[in-house]
């Protein structure tokens, strides 16, 4: 199998635009961004295999993988290591912790995918990816991206929460407040005209002011 990686759309990614395309070798064979069309995708990078913080993150992603799939979302990891190192690390995680990593991991030795997604931050390292996480929607658009430093692990629960919030906003044309969880009130988009602002108080929402109203779904 060739380790060659093909990418397009150079430069840093931008929200609500097509995510950078890629075709890359993984622990589950070659994967392309187009393989995930029609599904949500969480693409996330880590600095290196066989490191403790990354191990805790991968175990947390693996334990939550069924929860992500129930939301029509797949997981795809990445680091600048070979797929042989990835395979050995995944086997080590299963042997030492009893956790099976059941999602693919990109082997990005050329750093092409990492550079396309801005995963390489020179202030942190020129040869390792930081802890970057990208939420890509079923149309292939980048909807959220979060960067963590190499020294501190991510909260996988937050990405699960964010995915639910994005799907809720898309389905209902609403926004969600800080720390929103399913079942809580959502934010009604602010009115666009003075006439709509004048009428907002009488719409039956949980009204605070013309620009701030919530409602149940």
N, C-alpha and C positions, 0 to 999 in steps of 0.2 A: 504493500500500500504506500502510495506517495504521501510525503509529509508536506507537500506544497500547499500553500494557502493562497486563495484568491480573494481580494477585497475590492470594493469600489467605493466611491464617494469619500475622497480624502478630506481631512480636517475634522475638527471637533464636532460631535453630534449636537443637534439642537432639538428642543422639545417641539412636539407636534409636527415634525418633519420625518420623512422616511429614515429609519435607522440604517446605519451603514451596512451594506450587504457583505456577506462573507461566505466562503466555502472552506472548511477546515477539517483536519483529522481530529477525531475524538476517541474516547475509550469505547464508544459504541459505533465506530465507523465514521465515515465522512458525514458531516452535517453542514447544511446551508441555512441561511435565514429563511429562504423560501419554504423549507420543510415545515416551518411553524405557521405558515399562512392559515388563517382561520382559528388560531389559538393565541392566547396571551403567552408571552415568553419573558422569563426573568433570566437575563444574562448577567453573570456576576464574576468578577475576577478576584484572585487572591495572590499574595506575594510569592508563595512557594509551597510545594508539597513537603510533607514531613515536618511541618512547623506546628507548634501547639495551638496558637490562636486560630489558624486556618482549620485545624482539625476540629475544633469545637464548632466552628461555623458550618463545616460540611456535615457534621453529625446533626446539627439543628435543621439544616435544609433537608437532609435525608428523612428525618423524623416527620417533617411537615410536608413531604412530597405528595402524599395522598390528599392532604388538605388543598394544596395548590392545584392538583389535577381535578379535584371536584369543582374548581372554579374555572376549568378549561384553560389551565396555565401549566406550561412545562418549564423545567429548570435546565440551565446550561451553564456549567462552570468554565473557568479559564485560568490558566497561569502560564508563565513562560518556562515550562518544563516539557519534557518529552512525554508521549503517551505511555511509554514504558514506565517512567517515574509515576505517572498518574495511576497506572494499573497496580503497581507495587504499593502505592500509598492507600488506594482503595482497599486492597487486600489486607493491609496492616490495620486499617480502621475496623474492618470486620472482625479480624482476629483478636485485636486488643480491646475493642469496645462493644463488640456485638452489634454494630450498626452497619447496615448494607447501603452503600451509596448507589442508588439505582438510576441516576441521571448521568448524561454524558459530561465529559470534561474535555474542553478544547486543549490541544497541545500547540501552543503558540510560540514555538522557538524563534520564528522570524520576527515576532512582535508586530505583525501586520494588523491583526485584529485589535490588539491592545492600543496601537497608535491610532487606528481609525476611530476608536471609542474614547480616546483620551484617558486610557487607563494608566499610561506612563506619566508620572508627575516628577519632573527632574528635581524638584525640591525634596522629594522623598527617596527616589532611586531612579537611575537611568536603565536598570536592567531587570527590575521587578515591577509588576503591576500593583497598584494600590488596591484597596478594597472598594471597588466601584460596582454599583448595582444599577441595572437598566431594566425598566419595565416597558415592554414593546407590545402594542396591541395587535389584534387579529389582522389588521390591515397593514402591519409592518411599520407603523408609526411609533416613534419614541415618545412615551407619555410621561416618564419620570426618570430621573437619574440622581443617585446619591453616592457621594464619595466619603469614605472613612479613611483615617490614617492607618499606617501599617501596624501600629502598636495596639489598636483597640478593635475588638470584634463588633460585628453588627448584631442588631436584634432582628432575627428572622420573623418574629411575630409582627414587627412593624411593617414588613413588606407584605405579609399576608393581609394585614389591616388596610394598607394602602391600596392593594389590589381590589379589595372589596369596595373601598371608597370610590375608586376610579370607575368600577363597573356600575356602581349605584348612580354616580353622576351622569354617566353615559346613558343609562337606561331611563333616567327620570328628569334630566335637564336641570339638576340642582347642584349645589356645592355642599361640602361637608365641613363642619367645624373642627377645631383642634381635638385630637384624640377620639374622633367619632368612631362609634362601633355600630354594626347593624342593629336596627331596632330603635336607635335614637333619632331625634328630630334632625332634619336636614335644613340647610339654609336656602331660602328662596332668592333667586337672583335679584339684585337691586333693580328698581324700575328705570326705564330708559328715558322717560319724558316726565315733565312736571305734572302733567295730567295723571299719569300712572302713579306718581309719588303721592299726589293728593288723595287718590283712591285706595292706596295701599292699606290704610288702617281699617277699611271696611271689607277686606277680602276674607276675613275669618282665619288669618294666620296667627301664630304666636308673635304678636307685634310689639316691638320695642320702639322703633323709629322708622321713618320712611325707607331707610337704607338697610335696616336690620330686622328681618323677620324669619321665623322658622316654621316648619310644618312637619306633620307626620307623613310618612309614605303610605 
